[in-house]
Amino acid sequence: MSAARRRAVRAACIPMLALLSACGEREAIPRARLHWELSTAVREVDFGSAFELRCVRRHARALEPEPFDARALAPLVVEERSRALREDDEMREETLILEARAFVLERVVLAPLLWRAIQREDGAEITARTERLELAVRSSLRPNDGAEPELPFAPRAPRATWPLWVAAGTLLLGVLAFAARRRRARAPVVAAPLELAPSEPAHARLSRELAALAAHGAAAEADRGEAARFATALARLAREALAARLALPAEVLTRAEIESRLARLAGASEAERRAIDALLRRCEWVQFARAGLRAGEAAALLEAAEPLVAALRPPAEVAP
């Protein structure tokens, strides 16, 4: 093997040997069923100043430990900065680097803290405790500061709030003025009362409509559509006449209701009741069945409706 080749082989082997050496020198996880240690490199800290706190927790993999809770370190205020985890076939180790601050004077004492774990095989509880930790806390006040409050931040002077109240009051007045204008704009305009013309008597109105309907009798007999419209208008007119006579609204009257009311009405003979029922029945048949009208039937239906309208004539208009 040439000298150059030997130098190349040695250059390639050196990094591999360094890596193997580093792996061999890696510290093994100490064996402990459940272990918790809390340590810091300082024994005296300033009020509110950050210092490093190291928390190491080890447990056997056969255990299920409770998670870390920073509230257990009160009265220290802590914040996690880094977390490292190592484990092998039997052990698991967790290292937390915490940034801690003390906000009490003279000293902080952490009594031994309890850590619990449950054994997966039988559910038995196992506990571990930390060592007692005591720190001296120096005041951050200088000799000439006087009796100022000991705070982790500089106190701020209270801000004047009267501009906010003035702005809120102005906004409220603007909203109320806008709402008042909208309300006035939406207020209904009350129109002057209309002078109502005296209503036409039912007898006069129905007589006039009956005469107008008679002019369409010939067209109704010639066309089924016209016949249906003729029968609808005549049935409405007859029902209105009966409703005025019986003091009931026309739209709620049916043939059965009319028959029942007429049967209880004094002065309504059986022949009159039969004529009214026949008139309404024939109108409904032409109206809904589109049966049409026979020759001369329109005049006969109008003649049957005349007594109903005539019954509404006021007594003063009845000829002697």
Residue pairs with C-beta under 8 A, 6 or more apart in sequence:
28 88
29 58
29 86
29 87
29 88
29 91
29 92
29 93
30 58
30 91
31 90
31 91
32 58
32 59
32 60
32 91
33 59
33 60
33 63
33 126
34 58
34 59
34 60
34 63
34 65
34 115
34 117
34 126
34 127
34 128
35 56
35 57
35 58
35 59
35 128
36 55
36 56
36 57
36 58
36 113
36 115
36 128
36 129
36 130
37 55
37 56
37 130
37 131
38 53
38 54
38 55
38 73
38 110
38 113
38 130
38 131
38 133
39 53
39 54
39 56
39 133
40 51
40 52
40 53
40 54
40 100
40 133
40 135
41 52
42 51
42 52
42 135
43 134
43 135
43 136
44 135
44 136
44 137
44 138
45 51
45 102
45 135
45 136
45 137
45 138
46 137
46 138
46 140
47 102
47 103
47 104
47 105
47 137
47 138
47 139
47 140
47 150
47 152
48 101
48 102
48 103
48 140
48 151
48 152
49 101
49 140
50 99
50 100
50 101
51 99
51 100
51 101
52 81
52 97
52 98
52 99
52 100
53 73
53 76
53 78
53 97
53 98
53 99
53 100
54 95
54 96
54 97
54 98
55 68
55 95
55 96
55 97
55 98
56 93
56 94
56 95
56 96
57 65
57 68
57 93
57 94
57 96
57 115
58 91
58 92
58 93
58 94
59 65
59 91
59 92
59 117
60 90
60 91
60 92
61 87
61 89
61 90
61 91
61 92
62 119
62 120
62 121
63 117
63 118
63 119
63 120
63 126
64 117
64 118
64 119
64 120
65 115
65 116
65 117
65 118
66 115
66 116
66 117
68 94
68 96
70 78
70 79
70 80
70 98
72 113
73 98
73 100
73 110
73 113
75 102
75 103
75 104
75 108
76 100
76 101
76 102
76 108
76 110
77 100
77 101
77 102
77 103
78 98
78 99
78 100
78 101
79 98
79 99
79 100
80 96
80 97
80 98
80 99
81 97
81 98
81 99
82 96
82 97
83 94
83 95
83 96
83 97
84 94
84 95
85 92
85 93
85 94
85 95
86 92
86 93
86 95
87 93
101 152
102 108
102 135
102 137
103 152
104 137
105 137
105 139
105 150
106 136
106 137
107 134
107 135
107 136
107 137
108 134
108 135
108 137
109 132
109 133
109 134
109 135
110 130
110 132
110 133
110 134
111 132
112 129
112 130
112 131
112 132
113 129
113 130
114 127
114 128
114 129
115 127
115 128
115 129
115 130
116 125
116 126
116 127
117 125
117 126
117 127
117 128
118 124
118 125
118 126
119 125
119 126
139 150
140 150
141 148
141 150
149 155
201 312
201 314
202 240
202 241
202 244
202 312
203 309
203 310
203 312
203 313
203 314
203 317
206 237
206 240
206 241
206 309
206 312
207 309
209 233
209 237
210 237
210 302
210 305
210 306
210 309
213 230
213 233
213 234
213 237
213 302
214 298
214 299
214 302
216 226
216 230
216 298
217 230
217 298
217 299
217 302
218 298
219 226
219 230
220 226
220 227
220 229
220 230
220 231
220 293
220 298
221 227
221 292
221 293
221 294
221 295
221 296
221 297
221 298
224 290
224 291
224 292
227 286
227 290
227 291
227 292
227 293
228 286
228 287
228 290
230 286
230 293
230 298
231 282
231 283
231 284
231 286
231 287
231 293
231 301
232 283
232 287
234 283
234 301
234 302
234 305
235 280
235 283
235 284
235 287
236 250
237 305
237 309
238 276
238 279
238 280
238 283
238 305
238 308
239 250
239 253
239 258
239 280
240 250
241 305
241 308
241 309
241 311
241 312
242 250
242 253
242 258
242 261
242 262
242 276
242 308
243 249
243 250
243 253
244 312
245 308
245 311
245 312
246 253
246 258
246 261
246 262
246 265
248 257
248 261
255 277
255 280
255 281
255 284
258 276
258 277
258 280
259 273
259 276
259 277
262 268
262 272
262 273
262 276
263 273
272 307
275 304
275 307
276 308
278 304
279 301
279 304
279 305
282 297
282 301
283 301
285 291
286 292
286 293
293 301
